[in-house]
């Protein structure tokens, strides 16, 4: 499966970045793939259907995305990238920003449908299992960077398991939206962030039984 970076690299003109015509074609193709994913499901995201919807030739599509999973991957990864917030350097604010990005992704039709499809297909299709792992790494990277930096700075316990921390932060949102199928707002995000910080205080401080208000 081609990655997003592999696909992007094929459209760049040496020394000048991406060719504008290629950029327009890619944007149109990804928009078509996202629409098809929401409207008809993963099986509808084919090169034939995307070409018909976007007006981009199939030869061009195959050059950027050799197979349908790579096209689906970039369609979802684009949404993940758009939901990634800028960092402030303040731990609580950065955690809330990252969680709000995930909240937006989970309430976005493309993001939500895409994640449901990938989780469902990963159990029976090795290609989608690889896609799921790639998307997990892309989506959890922001949390991982924030937690690792906070551990280095002494804002979180140095022995805190980073992967467990990601589970504690992102898990409640994923469960509530994808399994419970409930919507939620910023107040819930603040509660999750504050509960995490209360349970994982800086070295030398005792863990708090409650959570702060956002």
Secondary structure, DSSP 8 states (H G I E B T S, - for coil): ---HHHHHHTTEETTTEE-HHHHHHHHHHHHHHHHHHHHH-GGG--HHHHHHHH---HHHHHHH-SSHHHHHHHHHHHHHHHT-----S-HHHHHHHHHHHHHHHHHSHHHHHHHHHHHHHHTT-HHHHHHHHHHHHHHHHHHHHHHHHHHHTTSS-TT--HHHHHHHHHHHHHIIIIIS-----HHHHHHHHHHHHHHS--TTS---SS----
